[in-house]
Amino acid sequence: MNAFVLIQIDLILSSATIISSLQCNHLPLQQRKVIENSLRLLDKMGKKFPQQCLREKMSFRFPTQVLQPRQKETVGVAIEEIFQHIFYIFSKNLTLAAWDGTALDQFQNGLYLQIEQLEACVIKKHIQHRWSKEVNRLKLKKYFQKIDCFLRDKQHDLCSWEISRAEMRKCLQLIDKMTRKL
């Protein structure tokens, strides 16, 4: 390869790195917009919480300490992990949920795009390796496994989905509260 081609490749890679790092710098603002939109879509997906489901309410107890670490980057990793779990929960056996399909698709697409952006920033900062060894990751996994087991135990019925939707709303509100502090 000649020197001119190498210079062009270097310029392209440098530009991509600069653009990517700018996206990472604006990530908290993007997260707030995604969360705001996700909360709106969660409301739009279903109607008011069904009265018959009130007796089945369950407390899953979100591990709030995972959103209170000292480093801003670690919070980003935690949020990425949370979005992945929410995406997983809302990607399976939704037949009995009786939700607005368009709002559900938009909700899933928004989460997916945010996960992709977070992954790019997390990988860039090489934080993921440290996060994988932390206890917080296990706490999040346990929290979302409770929700998943609850859905399975209730055979993914309407009330279990409505309770899970309400829980995801609380979860997203906690993330929003944290990102506003950053």
C-alpha positions as CSV (number, residue, x, y, z in Angstrom):
1,M,0.0,0.0,0.0
2,N,1.2,3.5,-0.7
3,A,1.5,6.2,1.9
4,F,-1.5,8.1,0.5
5,V,-3.9,5.1,1.1
6,L,-2.5,4.7,4.6
7,I,-3.1,8.3,5.4
8,Q,-6.7,8.1,4.1
9,I,-7.3,5.0,6.3
10,D,-5.9,6.8,9.3
11,L,-8.1,9.8,8.7
12,I,-11.2,7.7,8.4
13,L,-10.4,5.8,11.6
14,S,-9.5,9.0,13.5
15,S,-12.8,10.6,12.3
16,A,-14.8,7.5,13.4
17,T,-13.1,7.6,16.8
18,I,-13.9,11.3,17.3
19,I,-17.5,10.9,16.2
20,S,-17.9,7.9,18.5
21,S,-16.4,9.6,21.5
22,L,-18.8,12.6,20.9
23,Q,-21.7,10.2,21.0
24,C,-20.4,8.8,24.3
25,N,-20.1,12.2,25.7
26,H,-23.7,12.9,25.0
27,L,-24.9,9.5,26.2
28,P,-26.5,10.8,29.5
29,L,-28.7,13.2,27.5
30,Q,-29.6,10.4,25.0
31,Q,-30.4,8.0,27.8
32,R,-32.8,10.5,29.4
33,K,-34.5,10.9,26.0
34,V,-34.7,7.1,25.5
35,I,-36.0,6.6,29.1
36,E,-38.6,9.3,28.7
37,N,-39.7,7.8,25.4
38,S,-39.7,4.2,26.9
39,L,-41.8,5.3,29.8
40,R,-44.3,6.9,27.4
41,L,-44.3,3.7,25.3
42,L,-44.9,1.5,28.3
43,D,-47.9,3.6,29.1
44,K,-49.1,3.5,25.5
45,M,-48.6,-0.3,25.3
46,G,-51.2,-1.2,27.8
47,K,-54.2,0.4,29.4
48,K,-54.7,1.3,33.0
49,F,-53.4,-1.3,35.5
50,P,-56.2,-4.0,35.7
51,Q,-58.1,-4.1,39.0
52,Q,-58.1,-7.9,39.1
53,C,-54.3,-7.8,39.1
54,L,-54.0,-5.7,42.3
55,R,-54.2,-8.8,44.6
56,E,-51.3,-10.4,42.7
57,K,-48.9,-7.5,43.2
58,M,-45.3,-8.6,43.9
59,S,-42.3,-6.8,45.2
60,F,-39.1,-7.6,43.2
61,R,-36.9,-5.1,45.1
62,F,-34.6,-3.5,42.5
63,P,-31.0,-3.5,43.7
64,T,-30.6,0.4,43.8
65,Q,-27.0,0.1,44.9
66,V,-26.0,-0.9,41.3
67,L,-26.9,2.6,40.2
68,Q,-24.8,4.3,42.9
69,P,-21.2,3.5,42.1
70,R,-18.5,6.1,42.3
71,Q,-17.5,6.1,38.6
72,K,-19.8,7.5,35.9
73,E,-18.6,4.8,33.4
74,T,-19.7,2.0,35.8
75,V,-23.2,3.5,35.9
76,G,-23.2,3.3,32.1
77,V,-22.3,-0.4,32.3
78,A,-25.0,-1.0,34.8
79,I,-27.6,0.8,32.7
80,E,-26.5,-1.3,29.6
81,E,-27.0,-4.5,31.6
82,I,-30.4,-3.3,32.8
83,F,-31.5,-2.5,29.3
84,Q,-30.4,-5.9,28.1
85,H,-32.4,-7.6,30.8
86,I,-35.5,-5.5,30.0
87,F,-35.1,-6.2,26.3
88,Y,-34.9,-9.9,27.0
89,I,-38.0,-9.9,29.3
90,F,-40.0,-8.0,26.7
91,S,-38.9,-10.2,23.8
92,K,-40.6,-13.4,24.8
93,N,-44.0,-15.0,25.1
94,L,-46.1,-11.8,24.9
95,T,-49.2,-13.4,23.5
96,L,-51.3,-12.9,26.6
97,A,-50.1,-9.4,27.3
98,A,-52.7,-7.8,24.9
99,W,-50.6,-4.7,24.4
100,D,-50.4,-2.3,21.5
101,G,-48.0,-4.0,19.1
102,T,-46.7,-0.9,17.5
103,A,-45.8,0.7,20.9
104,L,-44.2,-2.6,22.0
105,D,-42.1,-2.7,18.8
106,Q,-41.0,0.9,19.3
107,F,-40.2,0.2,22.9
108,Q,-38.0,-2.8,21.9
109,N,-36.3,-0.9,19.1
110,G,-35.5,2.0,21.4
111,L,-34.0,-0.3,24.0
112,Y,-32.0,-2.2,21.3
113,L,-30.5,1.0,19.8
114,Q,-29.6,2.3,23.3
115,I,-27.9,-1.0,24.1
116,E,-25.8,-0.8,21.0
117,Q,-24.7,2.8,21.8
118,L,-23.9,1.8,25.4
119,E,-21.9,-1.2,24.3
120,A,-19.8,0.9,21.9
121,C,-19.0,3.4,24.7
122,V,-18.4,0.7,27.3
123,I,-16.1,-1.3,25.1
124,K,-14.2,1.8,24.2
125,K,-13.5,2.6,27.9
126,H,-12.6,-1.0,28.7
127,I,-14.9,-1.0,31.7
128,Q,-16.8,-4.2,30.9
129,H,-14.0,-6.5,32.2
130,R,-14.1,-5.0,35.6
131,W,-17.9,-4.9,35.7
132,S,-18.2,-8.6,34.9
133,K,-16.4,-9.4,38.2
134,E,-18.6,-7.2,40.3
135,V,-21.3,-8.3,42.7
136,N,-23.6,-5.7,41.2
137,R,-23.9,-7.7,38.0
138,L,-25.1,-10.7,40.0
139,K,-27.6,-8.6,41.9
140,L,-29.1,-7.4,38.7
141,K,-29.2,-10.9,37.2
142,K,-31.0,-12.1,40.4
143,Y,-33.5,-9.3,40.2
144,F,-34.4,-9.9,36.6
145,Q,-34.5,-13.7,37.1
146,K,-37.2,-13.1,39.8
147,I,-39.3,-11.3,37.2
148,D,-38.7,-14.0,34.6
149,C,-39.6,-16.8,37.1
150,F,-42.7,-14.8,38.1
151,L,-43.8,-14.6,34.5
152,R,-43.1,-18.3,33.9
153,D,-44.9,-19.3,37.2
154,K,-47.9,-17.3,36.1
155,Q,-47.7,-18.8,32.6
156,H,-47.2,-15.3,31.1
157,D,-50.8,-14.4,31.9
158,L,-52.2,-10.8,31.6
159,C,-51.7,-9.9,35.2
160,S,-48.1,-11.1,35.3
161,W,-47.3,-9.0,32.3
162,E,-49.0,-6.0,33.7
163,I,-47.1,-6.4,37.0
164,S,-43.9,-6.8,35.0
165,R,-44.7,-3.7,33.0
166,A,-45.2,-1.7,36.2
167,E,-41.9,-3.0,37.6
168,M,-40.0,-2.0,34.4
169,R,-41.6,1.5,34.7
170,K,-40.1,1.8,38.3
171,C,-36.8,0.5,37.0
172,L,-36.6,3.0,34.2
173,Q,-37.6,5.8,36.6
174,L,-34.7,4.8,38.8
175,I,-32.3,5.0,35.9
176,D,-33.7,8.3,34.9
177,K,-33.2,9.7,38.4
178,M,-29.5,8.5,38.3
179,T,-28.7,9.9,34.9
180,R,-30.1,13.3,35.9
181,K,-27.5,13.3,38.8
182,L,-24.6,12.6,36.4
